[in-house]
Amino acid sequence: MDSSEKPTSTRSKFSKTFHKVITLKSATKNLSSNGFCLSISHDKSKNGHEFTKDESRSRNRAALEAFISKLFATISTIKASYAELQMAQFPCYNIDGIQSADKDIVDELRKLSELKHRFLNKDINSSPPHVTILLTEIQEQQSLMKMYQITIKRMEGQLEAKETEISSLRKDVQETILINKSLEKTLNSSGCFSVLDNINISSCSNPKDFILVLHYALKSVRNFVKILVTQMENSNWDIDSAVHAIHPNIEFSNRTHKCFVFESFVCQEMFKDFDTPAFSLLNDQYFPYYVDQFRKLKSANAVHFLNQYPNSLFGKFTRSKYLRIIHPKMEASFYGNLNQRKLVNSWGCPETTFFAAFGEMARRIWILHCLAFSFDQEVSVFQVGKNCRFSEMYMESVTSEVFMDRDSEVTVAFTVVPGFKIGNMVVQSQVYLAPASY
């Protein structure tokens, strides 16, 4: 009984052991056939193939992004090195800088070639992708900083070149100013002017010559007004009060336009009695006299002529106009005394820049007067009243700002330079305009 039960028990144990071995081999064989070399737990094996495929795809994507990042970083470095090479060639040829930049370009091109071969061989794996991307970002920033530095150096070079050019131009301007002053001094001392030299005065002169000589005269008026205003400012005059005393309640679109008020005052006095023989110093019009005066004064220096012929009609004209325009209080504030006025009163000629400018202005206006009275036509002068509507036929504006808005209506604030009529020809007056609502 006991002997019969023992074999049966031994056989049962062997059968169980054999069954376990067969089951383990089958499981191992199945896992190996699916490409796994490591055993995994039972709960991961259900979805193990799907999880590993996603992980592989993610790793491939990260490696490709790192590769592309490295590619663009290399190109940026080449670009920066090439810019550095250009900078080393111009404006100064720097042999060391050229060699250094050339070496950097060659090195980066070699790296670019290596990346190409790796891509063709499908070998894009490198160090951990996130580390590669971080390093390439640093490389990109370094290339960008190098580009900024090169741009700054280039702009500094351009700025230096511009400053040198500006300095050279300033020097040229100063030289031109000195030349102009020399020419102006020569012109004032000789009294010569091409416009006058080209005018052949006669009873049938062209009235257009009058316009040329008028502009010539007005240039001296503006020069004298400039000196006059400068003297007033140096003597601490209240310019606004002086302007208001001449033409009250005028609103100026530009502060510099106030000089037109003083020009208006000077022209009003200087051209007063212009349409009478010798500014009312003669009773009758005498053609030969005006021709003679024109020829004598057109190339003369005003101060020299006054010293030589103090009692001439031109001398009387200059003396009377000076005493009317330059008030005693004005002269006293300019010079602290009335010595210049006393000298003019005694038929003398002050040797000052101020009087020389006044004398030149008087000479040119006297020449204009002689030219007008040499015409065989009637000469008249006209002023435009305040608040008159602007007429392009009889007036021209001394400024252009008021015409910026064509829809706005403007009127005359005051006349700066009177107008002239010579026969049928009208020479426009010059006026300062203001809005119609003014």
C-alpha positions as CSV (number, residue, x, y, z in Angstrom):
1,M,0.0,0.0,0.0
2,D,2.7,2.3,1.0
3,S,4.9,1.2,-1.9
4,S,2.2,1.8,-4.4
5,E,1.5,5.4,-3.3
6,K,5.2,6.6,-3.5
7,P,5.7,6.3,-7.3
8,T,2.4,8.0,-8.0
9,S,3.5,11.0,-5.9
10,T,6.9,11.2,-7.6
11,R,5.4,11.1,-11.1
12,S,3.0,13.9,-10.2
13,K,5.8,16.2,-9.0
14,F,7.8,15.6,-12.2
15,S,4.8,16.4,-14.4
16,K,4.2,19.7,-12.6
17,T,7.9,20.7,-13.0
18,F,8.0,19.8,-16.7
19,H,4.8,21.9,-17.3
20,K,6.4,25.0,-15.6
21,V,9.5,24.8,-17.8
22,I,7.5,24.5,-21.0
23,T,5.3,27.4,-20.0
24,L,8.4,29.7,-19.2
25,K,10.2,28.8,-22.5
26,S,7.1,29.7,-24.5
27,A,6.7,33.1,-22.8
28,T,10.4,33.9,-23.3
29,K,10.3,32.9,-26.9
30,N,7.3,35.0,-27.6
31,L,8.8,38.2,-26.0
32,S,12.1,37.7,-27.9
33,S,10.4,37.4,-31.2
34,N,8.9,40.8,-30.6
35,G,12.3,42.5,-30.3
36,F,12.5,42.8,-26.5
37,C,15.7,41.7,-24.8
38,L,14.6,42.6,-21.3
39,S,11.7,41.2,-19.5
40,I,9.0,43.6,-18.3
41,S,6.3,43.3,-15.7
42,H,2.9,41.7,-16.6
43,D,0.9,45.0,-16.4
44,K,3.3,46.9,-18.7
45,S,3.4,44.2,-21.3
46,K,-0.2,44.7,-22.3
47,N,0.6,48.2,-23.9
48,G,4.4,48.0,-24.1
49,H,4.7,48.1,-27.9
50,E,2.5,51.3,-28.2
51,F,4.4,53.1,-25.4
52,T,7.8,52.4,-26.9
53,K,6.8,53.6,-30.3
54,D,5.6,57.0,-29.0
55,E,8.8,57.4,-27.0
56,S,10.9,56.6,-30.1
57,R,9.0,59.1,-32.1
58,S,9.4,61.8,-29.4
59,R,13.1,61.1,-29.2
60,N,13.5,61.3,-33.0
61,R,11.7,64.6,-33.1
62,A,13.8,66.1,-30.3
63,A,17.0,64.9,-32.1
64,L,15.8,66.5,-35.4
65,E,15.0,69.8,-33.6
66,A,18.4,69.8,-32.0
67,F,20.1,69.1,-35.4
68,I,18.2,71.9,-37.2
69,S,19.0,74.3,-34.3
70,K,22.6,73.4,-34.6
71,L,22.4,74.0,-38.4
72,F,21.0,77.5,-38.1
73,A,23.4,78.4,-35.3
74,T,26.3,77.4,-37.6
75,I,24.8,79.6,-40.5
76,S,24.4,82.5,-38.1
77,T,28.1,82.2,-37.1
78,I,29.1,82.2,-40.7
79,K,27.1,85.3,-41.3
80,A,28.7,87.1,-38.3
81,S,32.1,86.0,-39.4
82,Y,31.5,87.2,-43.0
83,A,30.4,90.6,-41.6
84,E,33.5,90.7,-39.5
85,L,35.6,90.0,-42.6
86,Q,33.9,92.9,-44.5
87,M,34.6,95.2,-41.5
88,A,38.2,94.2,-41.5
89,Q,38.5,95.1,-45.2
90,F,36.9,98.5,-45.1
91,P,37.5,101.4,-44.4
92,C,40.9,100.3,-43.1
93,Y,42.6,97.1,-44.4
94,N,43.3,95.0,-41.3
95,I,45.3,91.9,-42.3
96,D,45.1,90.3,-38.8
97,G,41.3,90.8,-38.7
98,I,40.9,89.4,-42.2
99,Q,42.9,86.3,-41.4
100,S,41.0,85.7,-38.2
101,A,37.6,86.2,-39.8
102,D,38.6,84.0,-42.7
103,K,39.7,81.2,-40.4
104,D,36.3,81.4,-38.5
105,I,34.4,81.1,-41.8
106,V,36.4,78.1,-42.9
107,D,35.9,76.3,-39.6
108,E,32.2,77.0,-39.7
109,L,31.9,75.8,-43.3
110,R,33.7,72.6,-42.3
111,K,31.1,72.1,-39.5
112,L,28.3,72.8,-42.0
113,S,29.8,70.1,-44.3
114,E,29.9,67.6,-41.4
115,L,26.3,68.3,-40.6
116,K,25.4,67.7,-44.2
117,H,27.1,64.3,-44.2
118,R,25.5,63.3,-40.9
119,F,22.1,64.2,-42.3
120,L,22.7,62.1,-45.5
121,N,23.8,59.2,-43.3
122,K,20.8,59.6,-41.1
123,D,23.0,60.2,-38.1
124,I,21.5,63.2,-36.4
125,N,21.8,61.9,-32.9
126,S,24.0,63.9,-30.6
127,S,24.3,64.7,-26.9
128,P,21.0,65.1,-25.1
129,P,18.8,67.3,-27.4
130,H,17.9,69.8,-24.7
131,V,21.6,70.4,-24.0
132,T,22.3,70.8,-27.8
133,I,19.4,73.3,-28.2
134,L,20.6,75.3,-25.2
135,L,24.2,75.5,-26.6
136,T,22.9,76.5,-30.0
137,E,20.8,79.3,-28.5
138,I,23.9,80.6,-26.8
139,Q,25.8,80.4,-30.1
140,E,23.0,82.3,-31.8
141,Q,23.1,85.0,-29.2
142,Q,26.9,85.3,-29.5
143,S,26.6,85.7,-33.3
144,L,23.8,88.3,-32.8
145,M,26.0,90.2,-30.3
146,K,28.9,90.1,-32.8
147,M,26.6,91.5,-35.5
148,Y,25.5,94.3,-33.2
149,Q,29.1,95.1,-32.3
150,I,30.0,95.2,-36.0
151,T,27.0,97.4,-36.8
152,I,27.9,99.8,-34.0
153,K,31.5,100.0,-35.2
154,R,30.3,100.6,-38.8
155,M,27.9,103.4,-37.6
156,E,30.7,104.9,-35.5
157,G,32.9,105.0,-38.5
158,Q,30.2,106.6,-40.6
159,L,29.5,109.1,-37.8
160,E,33.2,110.0,-37.7
161,A,33.3,110.4,-41.5
162,K,30.2,112.7,-41.4
163,E,31.8,114.7,-38.6
164,T,34.9,115.1,-40.7
165,E,32.8,116.1,-43.7
166,I,30.9,118.6,-41.6
167,S,34.1,120.0,-40.2
168,S,35.4,120.4,-43.8
169,L,32.2,122.0,-44.9
170,R,32.2,124.4,-42.0
171,K,35.8,125.4,-43.0
172,D,34.6,125.9,-46.6
173,V,31.7,128.1,-45.3
174,Q,34.0,130.2,-43.2
175,E,36.3,130.7,-46.2
176,T,33.3,131.5,-48.4
177,I,32.1,134.0,-45.8
178,L,35.5,135.7,-45.7
179,I,35.6,135.8,-49.5
180,N,32.1,137.3,-49.6
181,K,33.0,139.9,-46.9
182,S,36.1,140.8,-48.9
183,L,34.1,141.1,-52.1
184,E,31.4,143.1,-50.3
185,K,34.0,145.4,-48.9
186,T,35.5,145.9,-52.3
187,L,32.0,146.5,-53.8
188,N,31.1,149.0,-51.1
189,S,34.4,150.8,-51.5
190,S,34.1,151.1,-55.2
191,G,30.4,151.5,-55.4
192,C,30.3,149.3,-58.6
193,F,27.4,147.1,-59.4
194,S,26.8,145.0,-62.5
195,V,23.2,146.1,-62.8
196,L,24.1,149.7,-62.9
197,D,27.0,149.1,-65.3
198,N,24.6,147.5,-67.7
199,I,22.1,150.4,-67.7
200,N,22.5,153.0,-70.3
201,I,20.5,155.9,-69.0
202,S,18.5,158.0,-71.6
203,S,15.1,159.6,-72.1
204,C,13.9,156.3,-73.7
205,S,15.2,154.0,-71.0
206,N,13.4,150.7,-70.5
207,P,11.2,150.9,-67.4
208,K,12.2,147.4,-66.5
209,D,15.6,148.8,-65.6
210,F,13.8,150.6,-62.8
211,I,12.8,147.3,-61.2
212,L,16.4,146.1,-61.2
213,V,17.7,149.3,-59.6
214,L,14.8,149.2,-57.1
215,H,15.8,145.7,-55.9
216,Y,19.4,147.0,-55.7
217,A,18.2,149.9,-53.5
218,L,16.0,147.7,-51.3
219,K,19.0,145.5,-50.6
220,S,20.8,148.4,-49.0
221,V,17.6,149.4,-47.1
222,R,17.4,145.9,-45.5
223,N,21.1,146.0,-44.7
224,F,20.7,149.4,-42.9
225,V,17.5,148.1,-41.0
226,K,19.5,145.1,-39.8
227,I,22.2,147.3,-38.4
228,L,19.6,149.7,-36.9
229,V,17.8,146.8,-35.1
230,T,21.1,145.4,-33.9
231,Q,22.0,148.8,-32.4
232,M,18.6,149.0,-30.7
233,E,19.0,145.5,-29.2
234,N,22.5,146.4,-28.0
235,S,21.2,149.5,-26.4
236,N,18.4,147.5,-24.6
237,W,15.5,149.0,-26.5
238,D,12.1,147.5,-26.0
239,I,11.6,146.2,-29.6
240,D,8.0,145.4,-29.0
241,S,7.2,148.9,-27.8
242,A,9.1,150.4,-30.8
243,V,7.1,148.2,-33.2
244,H,3.8,149.2,-31.6
245,A,4.7,152.9,-31.8
246,I,5.2,152.6,-35.6
247,H,2.3,150.2,-36.4
248,P,0.1,149.5,-33.4
249,N,-2.0,146.3,-32.8
250,I,-0.2,144.1,-35.3
251,E,-0.2,140.3,-34.7
252,F,2.8,138.6,-36.4
253,S,2.8,135.0,-37.5
254,N,6.6,134.9,-36.9
255,R,8.6,137.0,-34.4
256,T,11.3,137.7,-37.1
257,H,8.6,139.6,-39.1
258,K,8.9,142.5,-36.8
259,C,11.8,143.7,-38.8
260,F,9.4,144.6,-41.6
261,V,7.9,147.3,-39.3
262,F,11.3,149.1,-39.2
263,E,11.8,148.6,-42.9
264,S,8.4,150.1,-43.5
265,F,9.3,153.2,-41.4
266,V,12.7,153.7,-43.2
267,C,11.1,153.2,-46.6
268,Q,8.3,155.6,-45.7
269,E,10.8,158.4,-44.9
270,M,13.3,157.6,-47.6
271,F,10.8,157.5,-50.4
272,K,8.8,160.5,-49.3
273,D,8.6,163.1,-52.1
274,F,10.2,160.5,-54.5
275,D,7.8,161.7,-57.2
276,T,8.9,165.3,-57.0
277,P,12.1,166.7,-58.7
278,A,15.2,166.0,-56.6
279,F,12.9,165.1,-53.6
280,S,11.5,168.6,-53.7
281,L,15.0,170.1,-53.7
282,L,14.4,171.4,-57.3
283,N,11.5,173.2,-58.8
284,D,11.5,171.7,-62.2
285,Q,12.4,168.4,-63.8
286,Y,15.8,168.8,-65.5
287,F,16.8,165.7,-67.6
288,P,20.5,166.4,-68.1
289,Y,21.0,166.8,-64.4
290,Y,19.6,163.4,-63.5
291,V,21.7,161.7,-66.2
292,D,24.8,163.4,-64.8
293,Q,23.9,162.5,-61.2
294,F,23.3,158.9,-62.2
295,R,26.6,158.5,-64.0
296,K,28.6,160.2,-61.2
297,L,27.0,158.2,-58.3
298,K,26.6,154.8,-59.8
299,S,30.2,154.0,-59.3
300,A,31.0,156.3,-56.3
301,N,31.5,155.6,-52.7
302,A,28.8,157.5,-50.8
303,V,30.9,158.7,-47.9
304,H,33.7,159.8,-50.2
305,F,31.2,161.7,-52.4
306,L,29.6,163.4,-49.4
307,N,33.0,164.5,-48.1
308,Q,33.9,165.9,-51.5
309,Y,30.5,167.5,-52.3
310,P,28.8,168.1,-48.9
311,N,26.5,170.9,-50.3
312,S,25.4,168.9,-53.4
313,L,21.8,168.0,-53.8
314,F,22.6,164.5,-52.9
315,G,24.4,165.8,-49.8
316,K,21.3,167.8,-48.8
317,F,19.1,164.8,-49.4
318,T,21.2,162.5,-47.3
319,R,21.5,165.1,-44.5
320,S,17.7,165.8,-44.3
321,K,16.8,162.1,-44.4
322,Y,19.3,161.2,-41.7
323,L,18.0,163.9,-39.3
324,R,14.4,162.7,-39.9
325,I,15.0,159.0,-39.4
326,I,17.6,159.0,-36.6
327,H,15.9,160.7,-33.6
328,P,18.2,162.5,-31.1
329,K,17.2,160.2,-28.3
330,M,17.9,157.2,-30.5
331,E,21.4,158.4,-31.4
332,A,22.1,159.3,-27.7
333,S,21.1,155.7,-26.7
334,F,23.3,154.3,-29.3
335,Y,26.5,156.3,-28.7
336,G,25.9,158.1,-25.4
337,N,26.2,161.5,-27.1
338,L,25.0,163.5,-30.2
339,N,28.4,164.1,-31.8
340,Q,27.4,162.3,-34.9
341,R,24.2,164.3,-35.3
342,K,26.1,167.6,-34.7
343,L,28.6,166.6,-37.4
344,V,25.9,165.9,-39.9
345,N,24.2,169.2,-39.1
346,S,27.4,171.0,-39.8
347,W,27.7,169.3,-43.2
348,G,30.2,166.8,-42.0
349,C,30.3,163.1,-42.6
350,P,30.8,160.7,-39.6
351,E,33.2,157.9,-40.1
352,T,31.1,155.1,-38.6
353,T,29.8,151.9,-39.9
354,F,26.3,153.0,-39.1
355,F,26.5,156.2,-41.1
356,A,28.3,154.4,-44.0
357,A,25.4,152.0,-44.3
358,F,22.9,154.9,-44.2
359,G,24.9,156.8,-46.8
360,E,25.0,153.8,-49.1
361,M,21.2,153.4,-48.8
362,A,20.7,157.1,-49.6
363,R,23.0,156.8,-52.6
364,R,21.1,153.9,-54.1
365,I,17.7,155.5,-53.6
366,W,19.0,158.7,-55.1
367,I,20.2,156.8,-58.1
368,L,16.8,155.1,-58.4
369,H,15.2,158.6,-58.3
370,C,17.5,159.9,-61.0
371,L,16.7,156.9,-63.2
372,A,13.0,157.4,-62.7
373,F,13.1,161.1,-63.7
374,S,15.3,160.3,-66.7
375,F,12.3,158.5,-68.3
376,D,10.1,160.5,-70.6
377,Q,7.1,159.3,-68.7
378,E,5.3,160.3,-65.6
379,V,6.4,158.8,-62.3
380,S,4.2,158.4,-59.2
381,V,4.3,156.6,-55.9
382,F,1.4,154.9,-54.1
383,Q,0.9,153.4,-50.6
384,V,-1.7,150.7,-49.7
385,G,-4.0,151.5,-46.8
386,K,-4.5,149.3,-43.8
387,N,-7.2,146.6,-44.1
388,C,-7.3,146.9,-47.9
389,R,-8.0,143.6,-49.7
390,F,-5.0,142.0,-51.3
391,S,-4.6,142.5,-55.0
392,E,-1.9,140.7,-56.9
393,M,-1.9,143.3,-59.6
394,Y,-0.8,146.1,-57.3
395,M,0.8,144.3,-54.3
396,E,3.1,141.5,-53.4
397,S,3.6,140.0,-50.0
398,V,6.9,140.2,-48.2
399,T,6.1,136.7,-46.7
400,S,4.6,133.6,-48.1
401,E,3.0,132.0,-45.0
402,V,-0.4,133.7,-45.5
403,F,-0.8,131.9,-48.8
404,M,-0.5,128.4,-47.3
405,D,-4.2,128.4,-46.8
406,R,-5.7,129.5,-50.1
407,D,-9.3,129.6,-48.7
408,S,-8.5,132.2,-46.1
409,E,-9.0,135.8,-47.0
410,V,-6.2,138.3,-46.2
411,T,-5.9,142.0,-46.0
412,V,-3.0,144.5,-45.8
413,A,-1.7,145.1,-42.3
414,F,0.8,147.8,-43.4
415,T,2.9,148.8,-46.5
416,V,6.6,147.9,-46.3
417,V,7.8,149.3,-49.6
418,P,5.6,151.7,-51.7
419,G,4.5,150.9,-55.2
420,F,5.5,152.9,-58.3
421,K,3.8,153.8,-61.6
422,I,6.0,154.7,-64.5
423,G,3.8,155.6,-67.5
424,N,1.5,152.6,-67.9
425,M,3.8,150.2,-66.0
426,V,3.0,149.4,-62.4
427,V,5.7,148.2,-59.9
428,Q,3.9,146.4,-57.1
429,S,4.1,147.6,-53.6
430,Q,5.4,145.2,-51.0
431,V,3.0,144.7,-48.1
432,Y,2.7,142.7,-44.9
433,L,-0.6,140.7,-44.8
434,A,-2.8,139.6,-42.0
435,P,-6.0,137.5,-41.8
436,A,-9.1,139.4,-42.8
437,S,-10.5,138.9,-39.3
438,Y,-7.6,140.8,-37.9
